[in-house]
């Protein structure tokens, strides 16, 4: 029987980090299903999902523990499926505007109040093309609750966006 596992990894960035984890998974007959990984500052962080035969799980965990001697921090959890029965639709939210503290806090607080689940979030601060001013950009994939009043949510986020001097836009996902 194959069991799914979710792992988070973090380490000071260096060549070969992903390969060392991929080797441990492959050496134990595991299958790498999906991952999101990147370097932020001098740190490398990632989250991945693998499948492995139940009888090989302990050996994989021991191999991953050995990698920690090289400064790699790894947390492994069972991948518990989440029921999406009755879940509402997915949408994409984009945010762009002058950078300032509190943008993520204000937007995510409004989403939490509306029971919207943030399934994926990406943000960065870049220089604006013409002015060179600091520009905040973010994109999020959201799971709306079944009875979400999307018009009210948009109105609330647009009010917050006006206060923060950022633009927000929604796009429905299929």
C-alpha positions, 0 to 999 in steps of 0.5 A: 500500500502506498502512503502519501507524505508531505515534507517541508524542508529548509536550509541555508541555500547550497547546491545539491539540496533538492537532489539529496532529498530526491535521492533519498525518496527514490532510493526508498522506492518513493514517487515525488508527486509535487513540490514548491521550492525557492530561495528567499534571501540566503535560505532555501525552503520547500514543501513537497508531497511524495508517495511511498510504500508503507513498509518503506516509510521508516527507512525513508524517515531514517535517511531523511534524518541523516540529511539533517546532519548537513543542516537540512531541517525536514518535517514529515507529516502524513498527507491527510486528504481534505474533503472538498465536498460542498466547497465553493469555487476557486478564484485568483486574487492579484494585488499590485501597488506601492509597497508598505507594511500591512498589505498582506495582513489587511487582505488576508484578515478580510479573506479570513473573516469571509471564511476564504481559504488561501490555498497558494500565495506568492508575493514579491517587492520589485522596482516599478518600471518607470518610476523605480518606486518600490512596488508590491505584487501578490497573487493568491489562489483562493477556495471560496466557501460554498455560500460566499457572497463574491460581490460583497467580498470584492467590495470589501477588498476594494475598500481595503485596497483603496485605503492601502493604495493598491489595486486588487483584481479577481479572476475565476478559475475553472 
